[in-house]
Amino acid sequence: MKHNPDDRRDNVDRIQNNIDHTIQNMVIADEIIATTRDPKKKKSLQNKNEKREDALDSMRNEIKDEADAKEHKYK
């Protein structure tokens, strides 16, 4: 079976796209938090946003690594 070579050329763009969508989701959640009266929903969205913030930190670190690798031609 022939394996496809690892093509990392679009990783930075893909990760940036994920970062953008995560930030959009956080903004939407913050808007709902500000307008909802349901304490369970507020708490749930606050917890999700905390996890999203952690994910953003990881994605930002990953994008730095990928940018470095891209700059050094993945050597």
C-alpha positions as CSV (number, residue, x, y, z in Angstrom):
1,M,0.0,0.0,0.0
2,K,1.4,3.4,-1.0
3,H,1.3,6.1,1.6
4,N,0.7,9.7,0.7
5,P,3.6,12.0,1.6
6,D,3.1,14.4,4.5
7,D,1.9,17.7,2.9
8,R,2.2,20.4,5.5
9,R,2.1,23.4,3.2
10,D,-1.4,24.5,4.3
11,N,-1.1,23.7,8.0
12,V,-0.5,27.4,9.0
13,D,-3.6,28.4,7.0
14,R,-5.7,25.6,8.4
15,I,-4.7,26.3,12.0
16,Q,-5.3,30.1,11.5
17,N,-8.8,29.2,10.1
18,N,-9.4,27.1,13.2
19,I,-8.3,30.0,15.5
20,D,-10.6,32.4,13.6
21,H,-13.6,30.1,14.0
22,T,-12.8,29.5,17.7
23,I,-12.7,33.2,18.4
24,Q,-16.0,33.7,16.5
25,N,-17.6,31.0,18.7
26,M,-16.3,32.7,21.8
27,V,-17.8,36.0,20.8
28,I,-21.2,34.4,20.0
29,A,-21.1,32.6,23.4
30,D,-20.2,35.9,25.2
31,E,-23.2,37.5,23.5
32,I,-25.5,34.7,24.6
33,I,-24.1,34.8,28.2
34,A,-24.8,38.6,28.3
35,T,-28.5,38.1,27.3
36,T,-29.5,34.8,28.9
37,R,-31.2,34.5,32.2
38,D,-30.6,30.8,32.5
39,P,-27.7,30.2,35.0
40,K,-27.0,26.7,33.7
41,K,-26.6,27.9,30.2
42,K,-24.4,30.8,31.3
43,K,-22.2,28.4,33.3
44,S,-22.0,25.9,30.4
45,L,-21.0,28.6,27.9
46,Q,-18.4,30.1,30.3
47,N,-16.9,26.6,30.7
48,K,-16.8,26.1,27.0
49,N,-15.1,29.5,26.5
50,E,-12.5,28.5,29.1
51,K,-11.8,25.3,27.1
52,R,-11.7,27.4,23.9
53,E,-9.2,29.7,25.4
54,D,-7.0,26.7,26.3
55,A,-7.4,25.4,22.7
56,L,-6.4,28.8,21.4
57,D,-3.2,28.8,23.4
58,S,-2.4,25.3,21.9
59,M,-3.3,26.4,18.4
60,R,-1.1,29.5,18.7
61,N,1.8,27.4,19.8
62,E,1.2,25.0,17.0
63,I,1.0,27.7,14.4
64,K,4.4,29.1,15.6
65,D,5.9,25.6,15.2
66,E,4.4,25.2,11.8
67,A,5.6,28.7,10.7
68,D,9.1,27.8,11.8
69,A,9.0,24.5,10.0
70,K,7.7,26.2,6.9
71,E,10.4,28.9,7.1
72,H,13.0,26.1,7.3
73,K,11.4,24.2,4.4
74,Y,10.2,21.4,6.8
75,K,13.8,20.1,7.5
